[in-house]
């Protein structure tokens, strides 16, 4: 494992079963099973590598502005957590725990006191990713987060995913509402199973299943997440030639302003995503 990182590199496990995490953004760079990285990684394209965390918001905000109590705060696409170095709390052979604490820098964008703790664990054949966002402010704070996995693909003709959704917004067609069975980039291969063609930018609506099967060419992954925490499922490829596809547990773009999940003072927002 010799990946170049921006922050400090933490290795848990080994190349038979393990992961590499960059403290900058608490970003998983690699998830190894049987000496193969299940994630896409390229030193010359670090922005499109691994699993970036999109906190406190996913996607772009209108005019890049978070609006709160009559004031506007600049938050760029996918939030600011990925642009900060996380502090190490714990590191052993099976677990890594890191935290981002609010600071003057974060409060210029997001005017709250908080801790965002991330724990990555190896258990059986699974990578467990636990997220907890604690509100230390005297008022409720909003969240509309997501995670952005770049899964490695070695056969572009065999990218298949499952979903019980019936429709999606197609961002390549001005966010038009389309039927899943009629989307240009999707081919129905079985009940609630679709093969991807080309480079989709789909925001799947009404996706309620927690267990999600992904075929990525020669490898198959199951990704589990809570659809109540991540209320929108986004499917994206930059273009038809890249060796990755993104299946993103997320929230709607601009949801931080229009439909956030609120965290009461002294409470926390918690969820877990599992890769197996």
HELIX and SHEET records of a PDB file:
HELIX    1   1 UNK A   43  UNK A   48  5                                   6    
HELIX    2   2 UNK A   62  UNK A   64  5                                   3    
HELIX    3   3 UNK A   81  UNK A   83  5                                   3    
HELIX    4   4 UNK A  104  UNK A  107  1                                   4    
HELIX    5   5 UNK A  171  UNK A  173  5                                   3    
HELIX    6   6 UNK A  180  UNK A  182  5                                   3    
HELIX    7   7 UNK A  255  UNK A  258  1                                   4    
SHEET    1   A 4 UNK A   9  UNK A  13  0                                        
SHEET    2   A 4 UNK A  17  UNK A  22 -1                                        
SHEET    3   A 4 UNK A  27  UNK A  33 -1                                        
SHEET    4   A 4 UNK A  36  UNK A  37 -1                                        
SHEET    1   B 7 UNK A  51  UNK A  54  0                                        
SHEET    2   B 7 UNK A 146  UNK A 152 -1                                        
SHEET    3   B 7 UNK A 244  UNK A 250 -1                                        
SHEET    4   B 7 UNK A 232  UNK A 236 -1                                        
SHEET    5   B 7 UNK A 201  UNK A 205 -1                                        
SHEET    6   B 7 UNK A 167  UNK A 170 -1                                        
SHEET    7   B 7 UNK A 176  UNK A 179 -1                                        
SHEET    1   C 2 UNK A  65  UNK A  68  0                                        
SHEET    2   C 2 UNK A  71  UNK A  74 -1                                        
SHEET    1   D10 UNK A  87  UNK A  91  0                                        
SHEET    2   D10 UNK A  95  UNK A 101 -1                                        
SHEET    3   D10 UNK A 114  UNK A 123 -1                                        
SHEET    4   D10 UNK A 126  UNK A 135 -1                                        
SHEET    5   D10 UNK A 268  UNK A 275 -1                                        
SHEET    6   D10 UNK A 220  UNK A 224 -1                                        
SHEET    7   D10 UNK A 211  UNK A 216 -1                                        
SHEET    8   D10 UNK A 159  UNK A 162 -1                                        
SHEET    9   D10 UNK A 193  UNK A 196 -1                                        
SHEET   10   D10 UNK A 186  UNK A 190 -1                                        
SHEET    1   E 2 UNK A 141  UNK A 143  0                                        
SHEET    2   E 2 UNK A 261  UNK A 263 -1                                        
END                                                                             
